[in-house]
Amino acid sequence: MHEFSVAQSLVEIVRDVAAKEGMQPVQVVHLRVGRLSCIDPEALAMAYELVTEKTLLEASRLDIQRVDPQAACGDCGRTFDFPEDFSARCPQCGSTDIRIVQGRELTVDSIEGEIGNGGD
Amino acid sequence: MVEIKVLQNVLKANDAIAAENRKRFKETGVYVIDLMSSPGAGKTTLLEQTAKRLAGEIPFGVIEGDLATAADAERVAAHGVPVLQINTGKGCHLDANQIHNALQHFDLEGLQLLFIENVGNLVCPAEFDLGQQTKVLILSTPEGDDKPEKYPVMFQQCPTLVINKIDLLPYVPFDLDKVRALVRKIQPEGRILELSCSTGEGMDAWIDFLRDQVSRSVR
């Protein structure tokens, strides 16, 4: 259970980008969470609400998109859906030289909001 | 409403510090193992036994991560091993910054091997890079043989699995063949070491594994 500290890191990133771009208010934060990451989206959404309370991000909504895991074969190069049973074998050539290329991410994809509101 | 692309990893701060740690380990030629397991699987006991066998041969240090107490650090320190305890409070894992700070208390130049004993937990420590060269997972037989299926991410992350407490196999429902097969599926090229810290069975293979890893990373 480390969603609270993750929410704090997330808020720092959003705050920095919003300040740099002059976005105020931020309305939606789009986050990509891989299914292999040890993050519980519901717990993260709750932590985000708590962390942003009474801050400039208070009105923002966290939109979490789950990302299915994908693996790539080091021998034949094929990319395939990483199976739910974690079987690390290429479905095409049988190689065990498998690398997970998607599904572990925890990435701020984009933020949406107003720019130039109340500015000059 | 305007949308701005960000594309930033939320754990980038941790990963940046982990990369710094890794660089430092490489420069000083210290081989670093992130040791993980559930609570009570025998991480500290394995380190104690390792200290007895590597004494005078391979100088190593230990960073201990626990929610509270310095009990584990005291146990390891009793064997003459330099050790630093990190108490994470309610934290379920160690992070790269805690390791970075802990390194100030170690004379890395004088070490060849460093164990980071992570917080006992089969979930969260898999998420946080510490800068280690490898991850070793311990599974003890009383925990049951269903753990690879229940916590596949952790097993997928650790190329070496130690199955501890094999002296208890006659007394606990733990199908060794089943676990071997499950782990082989997730880690076809992985290493499985079966041992007992109580009887010493299998300890030679563990020590040989450490010698081999250390000799590959000498400066």
Interface residues (C-beta under 8 A of the other chain):
Chain A: M1 H2 S5 V6 S9 L10 E12 I13 V14 V17 E21 M23 Q27 L31 L36 S37 C38 I39 D85 F86 S87 A88 R89 T96 I100 E105 L106 T107 V108 D109 S110 I111 E112 G113 E114 I115
Chain B: M1 V2 E3 I4 K5 V6 L7 Q8 N9 V10 L11 K12 A13 N14 G91 C92 H93 V123 C124 A126 E127 P152 V153 F155 Q156 K185 I186 Q187 P188 E189
